[in-house]
């Protein structure tokens, strides 16, 4: 990731935090984690795993699912199929159960 991209992401993250928008913060962190996978795999994986936890904790199901599938596609790209299968199975189970209890609709709709 070129330095300018890192600077833009850092600035976007700072603005989202200042604005008090936790969903946008999480979305930016997912993008940062995905970008890190090519530069520092361990840091990228760690950030994406944290994003999964944060998304689940905040009930941001779309974002948690996005972080899971981003990590899953990374594992397929580096031929770690067993890890990919595990995270994709987790993503499928998680997203199929993500239903808003008040409306009965998938949480990404409400």
N, C-alpha and C positions, 0 to 999 in steps of 0.2 A: 504494500500500500504506500503510495507516494506520501511524502511528508505533508503536502497540501491537503490530501484526503484525511490524514490523521488530524490535522489542525481543524478542518471543517467539522469532522465528527466530534472532536473535543468541544468545539464551540457550540455545536447543536446540543450536545449533552448538557453543557453548562446552562444554555438558555432554557431547555426543557425543565431542568431542576429549579432554576430561578422562577419559572412560570408555575411551578408546583403541579406539573403534569406527569404523574408517575407512569401512565401508560405510554406516553411518548418517550420517557426516559428508558423504559424497558425496550421499546422498539429500536431505539438508537443503540442500546447495549447489545441487542441481538445482531444488528448490522456490524457493530464493532467486533463481536466475537467471531462472526463469519469471516471478516477481513483478516483477523488475527490467525486464523487456521493455517494460512499459507506462510505466515512469518514466524509464528511461535505457536506450534500446535497445542502445547500444554496450556498456554495462557488462553487460547481461543476456546478450547474444550472446557476449561474451568469457567470462563465467563458465560458460555452457553449453558452449562449445567446450573450456574447461579441464576441465569435468566429463567430456566425451566422452573426452578424452585420459587423464584419471585412471582412468576406468572401464575403458578398454582396458588400461592398464598393470597394473591390479590384477586383471584378468580378471573384473570385475563387469559381465558382459554385459547383464544386465537393466537396470542403471542407465545404462550407456553407450547402450543402445538407447532408453531413456526420454529421456535428454538429447537424442539425435538427433531423435526424433519431436517432442519439445517445440519444438525449434528449427524443424523442418519445418512444424509447424502455425502457428508464428508467421509464417514466411515466406508461407504461404498467406493468413493474415489481413491482411497488409500488401501483398498482390498482387505479391510477388516470387517468381513461380512458378518461374522458372529456378533460383533458390536452393533453393526447396522441393523441386523434382524431384531436384536433386543430393543433398541430405541424406537424402531418403527412399530414393533408390537406394542410398546408402551404408548406411543403416540396414537395408535389406532384405538386402543382401549380407553385412553384418556379422552380423546375427542368424541368418541361414540357415547361416552357417559356425560359429556358436558351439556347438561340441560338445565335451564333456568327453572328453579322449582316454583317460582311464582307464576310464570306464564306457560311453562311446559315447552317452550321453544328452545332451540339451541342457543347457548349463551351468546354466541357471536351475532345473533339477530337482535337481541334485547339490549 
